[in-house]
Amino acid sequence: MTKSHNKKRNVGIVYEMLLQYAARSIVESKPEAVKHCFSIIKKHFKPGTELYREFRLFNALVKTTTSSEPVAATIISEAKSQARLTDASRLDYEKSLLIKSINHKINDKAFYQQRIPEYRVFATIQTLLNGWREPSKVDIPTVALFEHQIKDWLLKEKKSVSLEELANTDSDNLVVKIMTEKLNNRYGQSLNSEQKAIIRSYTLMSSDKDRDTLAERLRGIKGRVLGELEAYVENLSEANYLRQKAKNVMEDIARTNPDSIDDDTVSKFLTISQLKTELLEGGK
């Protein structure tokens, strides 16, 4: 299955790769790459699309944990029913657009070479979704075997979203919840608290009120960072090479408009936060 599985058309795998690529780009201070990943996620994984519906099915099967076999069987049965409601041709078209965006915006041959820990689970789920939608494409014994494997997976204890949390999660924010968890759990030692707060607020943004709240948060961060850097510069001698570097960062921050909420602004604030951290640590 691993050799023949088309991971480019597996929504679960592609989303995981986008998260890993974005998080690694944040750590490596590559704001342009981060911007592209965010742009692709917000454009293609949005409520109302067939791709988003399939993404939710993936997460219901991959992230849920239950200790009850009847509940696990019910989850699989419900996922099967939802899969059969999918507009297969529309979903295939949306997947093609997603692949096209990745090829155009990211254009990195190593993107699809990223390792996904639960690769086989994602591949199994995709095969099941395909078989549930179009039974002629997957033989009955294979479907039965894979359903049994996914039932065992649902019963397996894992660090993820519990059944209760999933039930209480706003469906429109499911993408955000998983993104935030992945960034925090896998790269928590590399991201500082400000970067986590920015990412969480930006990906949760779904209304004008949320936009205003994020703008207020960024204004607060801008003011605090400028204040910290100003105090930092005052303690440096004129000859210290870090003095000019700090001033350059301050000028960059001053030019950034927190009220202009877009991928570019968020990427800049992520970079600014990282630069500030490096400067303050470097001065110790």
Secondary structure, 3 states (H helix, E strand, C coil): CCCCCCHHHCHHHHHHHHHHHHHHHHHCCCHHHHHHHHHHHHHHCCCCCHHHHHHHHHHHHHCCCCCCHHHHHHHHHHHHHHHCCCCHHHHHHHHHHHHHHHHHHHCCCCHHHCCCCCHHHHHHHHHHHHHHHCHHHCCHHHHHHHHHHHHHHHHCCCCCCCHHHHHCCCHHHHHHHHHHHHHHHHHCCCCCHHHHHHHHHHHHCCCHHHHHHHHHHHHHHHHHHHHHHHHHHHCCCCCCHHHHHHHHHHHHHHHCCCCCCCHHHHHHHHHHHHHHHHHHHHCC
